[in-house]
């Protein structure tokens, strides 16, 4: 069970305000986090993290909280504001698509893919650009991990350049936990992780990171990362070219077993 934590200052962000409102209404009603979770069809851990502004609430959770506490749409009205400021406007459409995807093919060249990042790794990485809203950015990044908690999680395939393993973001201890997390995630039968070793001089991902999402219905969608902002692409030819590039990346990457061994080797280097 997650221990209840102090609520953040509600004036710092809309995410913190949402969390403080949940905590205020819950405590005024004399309801524990466990009972609130039961009423809202979620977990005590998530209620705790939302109250602490460490997770972005979903639209479903906002609706369920209104039902649980009979707040006449209070949380549902707050939700669009929280989402607007938790994610950049250009990234939000991708987040919504990511929640619906049944297949994800992700390539990263310099960092661990966002869906596989630990909280400390994400914080260290995001802090490099000195944002004013670091806590909100970290919470938003961690909230995306909820795709793995769906009743039927998506099938995910991650390919990353070995450079992502060699860059000690956050220092040796943060990286050690991150690499351990990669190895653990790779054991999930619905998650494949492959590494393109540095011995491969050129590959189809040198132009930069990208993601191809697949759905039960409708065409695949491509997301291409960029410096100032990424973009979502629906053009069939561009999506097909990205899928082909992904096939080429898988062809030159180490097998999942060999990739786990390489990750383990980097981990061993940190533990010496």
RACORLIN-V870763 format. One record per run of one state. SS is the DSSP state (alpha for helix, beta for strand, coil for the rest). FROM is the first residue (numbers start at 0). TO is the last residue. If there is no record, write none. Layout:
BEGIN
ss->SS from->FROM to->TO
ss->SS from->FROM to->TO
END
This chain:
BEGIN
ss->coil from->0 to->12
ss->alpha from->13 to->27
ss->coil from->28 to->31
ss->alpha from->32 to->38
ss->coil from->39 to->42
ss->alpha from->43 to->50
ss->coil from->51 to->57
ss->alpha from->58 to->68
ss->coil from->69 to->72
ss->alpha from->73 to->85
ss->coil from->86 to->87
ss->alpha from->88 to->99
ss->coil from->100 to->101
ss->beta from->102 to->107
ss->coil from->108 to->112
ss->alpha from->113 to->115
ss->coil from->116 to->117
ss->alpha from->118 to->128
ss->coil from->129 to->132
ss->alpha from->133 to->148
ss->coil from->149 to->153
ss->beta from->154 to->160
ss->coil from->161 to->161
ss->alpha from->162 to->165
ss->coil from->166 to->170
ss->alpha from->171 to->185
ss->coil from->186 to->189
ss->beta from->190 to->195
ss->coil from->196 to->208
ss->beta from->209 to->213
ss->coil from->214 to->219
ss->beta from->220 to->223
ss->coil from->224 to->229
ss->beta from->230 to->232
ss->coil from->233 to->234
ss->alpha from->235 to->251
ss->coil from->252 to->254
ss->alpha from->255 to->270
ss->coil from->271 to->271
END
